[in-house]
Amino acid sequence: MTALGLALALAACTHPGAPQPGRSEGPSQPTATLAQTMPAMPTAPKLPTQSAPGQSASSIDARLQALLPTDVLLLGEQHDAAEHQALQRQVVARLVELGALAGVALEMASAGNSTTGLSRQASQVQVREALQWNDEAWPWAAYGPTVMLAVQAGIPVLGANLPASRLRASMAERQLDVQLPGPALKAQQQLIRAGHCNLLPESQITPMTRVQIARDISMAQTLAAARQQAGAGQLVLLISGSVHADKRLGVPQHLARGIRAASVRLRAGTDEASGEAFDTVWSTPALPETDYCAGLRQQLAPGKASGEASTAK
């Protein structure tokens, strides 16, 4: 396999438990906010690590209240944590009840695909076709319930990730190298190494970092466009991997200054404070230890590696 072929193959291979590592203008902030639609609650400290949320609306309300007002809300998950997808459904359900949700953007579908135009009665087959869903990359069983909840409420679900057809081109786009401050760029490069189990040739670190930045820009552009359609007191939700939601490295870096973003890390297990990377951490029970790199090493063993790139994670 050539170095480029390996890089393209690895573009989609970041293991589920690892960090998942253009400015756009929007309208002015609506005069009403979600905070005004909810009862007053105590403001939470800036970076609490909270226990796994309960099922009650009041529990979700309290967590949302601590992050408001905001234009976009980012939920950064660990992809193999089922409790994170359950929590996403709770957040969507509560925002729908409050009339505060303008759209749901997904890392799990490519930009340009959306459920806009589908009826609330659309079937799962119709929704998956509209989003061009890749079940091998993103199990529908995990994300489908949240997607269908939004569709049935009349909320558009928007693909936000960089289309696979643009992966190769983004690797050569040198202008992407200046989209992050120097320290953040170096941190992103290190996450690319670690996220690909240190199996990526050093010559491909820069191209693969460009892919990651291009993905974040694509998601930011999707959020900005959706925000233009938001009503008073509404926000746009992004569901993505945790590094995409990182305020220092990810999507928030590529939003216009006029767009307020609140970022949540969904963390499986206890964790040290995340500094300025997230506005808060919502903790869920730890997962069993898993060697995520074992499968990748086997995939890249002589005679087993393929130069074909799969859908980007």
C-alpha positions as CSV (number, residue, x, y, z in Angstrom):
1,M,0.0,0.0,0.0
2,T,1.3,3.5,-0.8
3,A,1.5,6.1,2.0
4,L,-1.4,8.0,0.5
5,G,-3.5,4.8,0.2
6,L,-2.8,4.0,3.9
7,A,-3.7,7.5,4.9
8,L,-7.0,7.4,3.1
9,A,-7.7,4.0,4.6
10,L,-7.0,5.2,8.0
11,A,-9.1,8.3,7.5
12,A,-12.1,6.3,8.7
13,C,-10.4,4.0,11.1
14,T,-10.0,6.0,14.3
15,H,-11.0,3.5,17.0
16,P,-14.3,4.1,18.8
17,G,-12.9,4.9,22.2
18,A,-10.2,7.3,21.0
19,P,-10.6,11.1,20.6
20,Q,-12.3,11.8,17.3
21,P,-10.2,14.3,16.2
22,G,-13.8,28.9,6.6
23,R,-15.7,31.0,8.9
24,S,-19.4,31.3,8.3
25,E,-21.6,34.3,9.0
26,G,-25.1,34.0,10.5
27,P,-27.9,36.3,11.6
28,S,-27.9,38.2,14.9
29,Q,-28.8,36.4,18.1
30,P,-32.6,36.0,18.6
31,T,-34.0,38.2,21.3
32,A,-35.6,35.2,23.1
33,T,-33.5,32.3,24.4
34,L,-34.2,28.8,25.8
35,A,-33.1,30.1,29.2
36,Q,-36.2,32.3,29.1
37,T,-38.5,29.4,28.4
38,M,-37.3,27.4,31.5
39,P,-37.8,28.0,35.2
40,A,-34.9,29.7,36.9
41,M,-32.3,27.2,38.3
42,P,-28.9,27.7,40.0
43,T,-26.1,28.3,37.6
44,A,-23.7,25.3,37.7
45,P,-19.9,25.8,38.1
46,K,-18.0,26.1,34.9
47,L,-16.5,22.6,34.7
48,P,-18.3,20.1,36.9
49,T,-18.0,16.4,36.1
50,Q,-21.6,15.4,36.6
51,S,-22.9,11.9,37.3
52,A,-24.8,10.0,34.6
53,P,-28.0,12.0,33.9
54,G,-31.3,10.6,35.0
55,Q,-34.4,10.3,32.9
56,S,-36.3,13.2,34.3
57,A,-37.0,16.4,32.4
58,S,-35.8,18.4,35.4
59,S,-32.4,16.7,35.3
60,I,-31.9,17.6,31.6
61,D,-33.3,21.1,32.2
62,A,-30.7,21.7,34.9
63,R,-27.9,20.7,32.6
64,L,-29.2,22.7,29.7
65,Q,-29.8,25.8,31.9
66,A,-26.2,25.9,32.9
67,L,-25.2,26.2,29.2
68,L,-27.7,28.8,28.1
69,P,-28.1,31.1,26.3
70,T,-26.4,29.7,23.2
71,D,-26.8,29.5,19.5
72,V,-25.4,26.0,19.0
73,L,-25.0,23.2,21.4
74,L,-22.3,20.5,20.8
75,L,-22.5,17.1,22.4
76,G,-19.2,15.3,22.0
77,E,-19.5,11.6,22.6
78,Q,-17.4,8.5,22.9
79,H,-18.7,6.6,19.9
80,D,-19.0,3.2,21.5
81,A,-20.7,4.4,24.7
82,A,-24.4,3.5,24.3
83,E,-25.3,5.7,27.3
84,H,-24.1,8.7,25.3
85,Q,-26.5,8.0,22.5
86,A,-29.2,7.5,25.1
87,L,-28.4,10.9,26.6
88,Q,-28.5,12.5,23.2
89,R,-32.1,11.2,22.8
90,Q,-33.0,12.7,26.2
91,V,-31.6,16.1,25.2
92,V,-33.3,16.1,21.8
93,A,-36.6,15.1,23.4
94,R,-36.4,17.9,26.0
95,L,-35.5,20.5,23.5
96,V,-38.4,19.4,21.3
97,E,-40.8,19.7,24.2
98,L,-39.5,23.3,24.9
99,G,-39.8,24.2,21.2
100,A,-36.1,25.2,21.4
101,L,-34.6,22.9,18.7
102,A,-34.1,24.3,15.2
103,G,-32.1,21.4,13.8
104,V,-29.9,18.4,14.6
105,A,-26.5,18.2,12.8
106,L,-24.6,14.9,12.7
107,E,-21.0,13.9,12.3
108,M,-22.5,10.6,11.3
109,A,-23.8,11.7,7.9
110,S,-22.2,13.8,5.1
111,A,-22.9,17.4,4.5
112,G,-25.5,17.9,1.7
113,N,-27.7,15.1,2.9
114,S,-30.7,15.9,5.1
115,T,-34.2,15.0,6.1
116,T,-35.5,18.4,4.9
117,G,-38.6,17.8,2.9
118,L,-39.5,14.5,4.5
119,S,-42.8,14.3,6.4
120,R,-43.1,13.5,10.0
121,Q,-44.4,10.1,9.0
122,A,-41.3,9.2,7.0
123,S,-40.2,5.7,7.5
124,Q,-36.7,4.7,8.8
125,V,-35.9,3.5,5.2
126,Q,-36.8,6.9,3.8
127,V,-34.8,8.7,6.5
128,R,-31.7,6.5,6.0
129,E,-31.9,7.1,2.2
130,A,-32.2,10.8,2.7
131,L,-29.1,10.9,4.9
132,Q,-27.3,8.3,2.8
133,W,-26.7,6.5,6.1
134,N,-23.6,4.1,6.3
135,D,-24.7,1.5,8.8
136,E,-21.3,-0.2,8.8
137,A,-19.6,3.0,9.9
138,W,-22.3,4.3,12.2
139,P,-24.8,1.6,13.5
140,W,-28.3,2.8,12.9
141,A,-29.4,0.9,16.0
142,A,-27.3,3.4,18.0
143,Y,-28.3,6.7,16.3
144,G,-31.5,5.9,14.6
145,P,-33.8,6.5,17.6
146,T,-32.5,10.0,18.1
147,V,-32.7,10.8,14.3
148,M,-36.3,9.4,14.1
149,L,-37.3,11.4,17.3
150,A,-36.3,14.6,15.6
151,V,-37.9,13.7,12.2
152,Q,-41.2,12.8,13.9
153,A,-41.1,16.2,15.7
154,G,-40.6,18.0,12.4
155,I,-37.0,18.9,13.2
156,P,-34.6,18.7,10.2
157,V,-31.7,16.3,10.6
158,L,-28.6,17.5,8.7
159,G,-25.5,15.6,7.6
160,A,-22.5,17.7,8.6
161,N,-19.4,15.7,8.0
162,L,-17.0,16.2,5.1
163,P,-18.2,14.0,2.2
164,A,-15.9,11.1,1.5
165,S,-15.4,12.4,-2.1
166,R,-13.6,15.4,-0.6
167,L,-11.1,13.5,1.6
168,R,-8.3,13.2,-0.9
169,A,-8.6,16.9,-2.0
170,S,-8.5,18.1,1.6
171,M,-5.3,16.3,2.3
172,A,-3.5,18.7,-0.2
173,E,-5.1,21.9,0.9
174,R,-2.3,23.9,2.5
175,Q,-4.6,26.7,3.6
176,L,-6.0,24.3,6.2
177,D,-2.7,24.4,8.0
178,V,-3.4,28.0,9.2
179,Q,-6.9,27.5,10.4
180,L,-5.8,26.7,14.0
181,P,-3.4,28.6,16.3
182,G,0.1,26.9,16.3
183,P,-0.3,25.1,19.7
184,A,-3.8,23.9,18.8
185,L,-2.5,22.6,15.4
186,K,0.3,20.7,17.1
187,A,-2.2,19.2,19.6
188,Q,-4.4,18.2,16.8
189,Q,-1.5,16.5,15.0
190,Q,-0.7,14.6,18.2
191,L,-4.3,13.4,18.5
192,I,-4.1,12.2,14.9
193,R,-1.1,10.1,15.8
194,A,-2.7,8.7,18.9
195,G,-6.1,8.2,17.3
196,H,-4.6,6.1,14.6
197,C,-2.6,4.0,17.1
198,N,0.7,5.5,16.0
199,L,0.4,3.5,12.8
200,L,0.2,6.4,10.5
201,P,3.4,7.3,8.6
202,E,4.9,10.5,9.9
203,S,4.7,11.9,6.3
204,Q,0.9,11.6,6.5
205,I,0.4,13.5,9.8
206,T,0.0,16.8,8.1
207,P,-2.4,15.6,5.4
208,M,-4.5,13.7,7.9
209,T,-4.7,16.7,10.2
210,R,-6.0,18.7,7.2
211,V,-8.7,16.1,6.8
212,Q,-9.7,16.5,10.5
213,I,-9.7,20.3,10.2
214,A,-11.8,20.1,7.0
215,R,-14.3,18.0,8.8
216,D,-14.6,20.5,11.5
217,I,-15.0,23.3,9.0
218,S,-17.8,21.3,7.3
219,M,-19.6,20.8,10.5
220,A,-19.2,24.5,11.5
221,Q,-20.6,25.6,8.1
222,T,-23.6,23.2,8.5
223,L,-24.3,24.7,12.0
224,A,-24.1,28.3,10.7
225,A,-26.5,27.6,7.8
226,A,-29.0,25.9,10.1
227,R,-28.8,28.7,12.5
228,Q,-30.0,31.1,9.8
229,Q,-33.2,29.1,9.8
230,A,-33.6,29.1,13.6
231,G,-36.5,30.8,15.2
232,A,-36.4,33.0,18.3
233,G,-35.2,31.1,21.3
234,Q,-34.0,28.1,19.2
235,L,-30.6,26.5,19.0
236,V,-28.9,24.0,16.6
237,L,-27.6,20.8,18.1
238,L,-24.4,19.0,16.9
239,I,-23.8,15.3,17.7
240,S,-20.2,14.3,17.1
241,G,-17.1,12.8,18.6
242,S,-15.6,14.6,21.5
243,V,-12.6,16.1,19.8
244,H,-14.9,17.7,17.2
245,A,-16.7,19.4,20.1
246,D,-13.4,20.6,21.7
247,K,-13.5,24.4,21.9
248,R,-9.7,24.7,21.4
249,L,-9.3,22.3,18.5
250,G,-12.6,21.5,16.9
251,V,-15.8,22.9,15.4
252,P,-16.0,26.0,17.7
253,Q,-12.7,27.2,16.3
254,H,-14.4,27.6,12.9
255,L,-17.6,29.4,13.9
256,A,-18.0,33.1,13.3
257,R,-17.5,35.3,16.3
258,G,-21.2,36.2,16.4
259,I,-22.2,32.5,17.0
260,R,-22.3,31.5,20.6
261,A,-21.4,27.8,21.2
262,A,-21.7,25.7,24.3
263,S,-19.7,22.5,24.3
264,V,-20.3,19.3,26.4
265,R,-18.0,16.4,26.7
266,L,-19.8,13.1,27.3
267,R,-17.3,11.0,29.2
268,A,-17.5,7.3,29.9
269,G,-15.9,7.1,33.4
270,T,-14.3,9.6,35.7
271,D,-11.9,12.2,34.2
272,E,-9.8,15.1,35.2
273,A,-11.1,18.5,34.5
274,S,-11.0,19.4,30.8
275,G,-9.7,22.9,31.3
276,E,-11.0,25.2,28.6
277,A,-11.7,22.5,26.1
278,F,-15.4,22.1,27.1
279,D,-17.9,24.1,29.0
280,T,-18.9,21.0,31.1
281,V,-18.4,17.3,31.3
282,W,-21.3,14.9,31.7
283,S,-20.0,11.6,33.1
284,T,-21.5,8.2,32.4
285,P,-20.4,4.8,33.8
286,A,-17.0,3.6,32.6
287,L,-16.8,1.0,29.8
288,P,-14.7,-2.2,30.0
289,E,-11.1,-1.7,28.9
290,T,-10.7,-2.5,25.2
291,D,-7.6,-2.7,22.9
292,Y,-9.1,-0.6,20.1
293,C,-5.8,-0.8,18.2
294,A,-5.7,-4.6,17.9
295,G,-8.2,-4.7,15.0
296,L,-6.4,-1.9,13.2
297,R,-3.1,-3.7,13.5
298,Q,-4.7,-6.8,12.0
299,Q,-6.3,-4.8,9.3
300,L,-2.9,-3.3,8.3
301,A,-1.0,-6.6,8.5
302,P,0.8,-7.6,5.2
303,G,-1.7,-9.0,2.7
304,K,-4.7,-7.6,4.6
305,A,-4.4,-3.9,4.1
306,S,-6.6,-2.2,1.5
307,G,-6.1,1.1,-0.1
308,E,-9.8,1.9,-0.2
309,A,-11.1,4.5,2.1
310,S,-14.4,3.9,3.9
311,T,-16.8,6.5,5.1
312,A,-15.1,9.0,7.4
313,K,-15.5,8.9,11.1
